[in-house]
Every structure is written in C-alpha cells, then in structure tokens.
Amino acid sequence: MNILATSPASILDAGLSNAKARTIHNLATWFVANKKLATALPQMADEDIFHALTGIAGIGAWTVNVLLIFNFGRPDVLPVADIGIRRGVQLIYGLIEIASTIMVQEKAELWRPYRSIASMYVWQAVKLKLSPTDLEEGRNQ
C-alpha cells in the first residue's frame, strides 16, 4: 500500500488519531525522500538511527526504541522513559513510587549488555501484574 497516495480520511478510518495519521504520513514522506539512508538504517549505530528518525515530526525516542528492539533485534536498548519499564522497575525493586528515568538507568546497568531482553521481561511482568512475591518465588525455583 502506498501511504503517500492514501487519503488522510482513509488513514483516520483505520482508527488512528489525527496525530498518528500525520506521523505516518511524515514517516512515509521521509522514507521516500531519504531512500538511501532508509535502506542503511539496519546497519547503522543506534545513536545514528535516533538522530535520523527523531528529526521526523511525531517520531520520538519510544518509537525508535521499539524499532531497535523489535525490528532490528538490537540486544542492548533501554527505553528509560517508557511507563511500563518504569513500573516494572518499581515492581522488581519493591519501590513505593514509579521509578524515575534516572533510577531506571541506574538499575538497568546490571542488565547490560542485554537491556532489550530485560526490558521485554519487565514489560511482561507488568502486563501479568506480577507482585514482588511472585518475582521472588520465581527466583527461588
């Protein structure tokens, strides 16, 4: 499907918000205008990908992190601002409040060089609404 040839109304009819529809259009426009760079993305360093893609209106760190983890299979990406990761760190470390991004960075140093994989486990723990007791029992098995 050619996104640029698709009407904004059609994109909205798919159930996306105006902001997401604009972002999809912006991303498609960028890919057409930057074919060579777009093709090189999988081989580029994480930081270079961040720089290239976060310049696109509507694309932020969360989106790039998800791309790096789930599409490019990068093993050591840490989405520090993700609310699921922050809640997961709260759960894992028994914190009263949701972890700050700084705390996530500090705790996740122990997860290097596999912070992407650890992040997936953290998201799953939050999704399953595991308790600190559940996590402790899992460690003891």
RAKA-V410299 format. One record per helix or strand of 2 or more residues. SS is the DSSP state (H for helix, E for strand). FROM is the first residue (numbers start at 1). TO is the last residue. If there is no record, write none. Layout:
<<SS	FROM	TO> <SS	FROM	TO>>
This chain:
<<H	3	5> <H	8	13> <H	18	33> <H	35	43> <H	46	53> <H	61	71> <H	83	92> <H	101	111> <H	115	127> <H	132	139>>
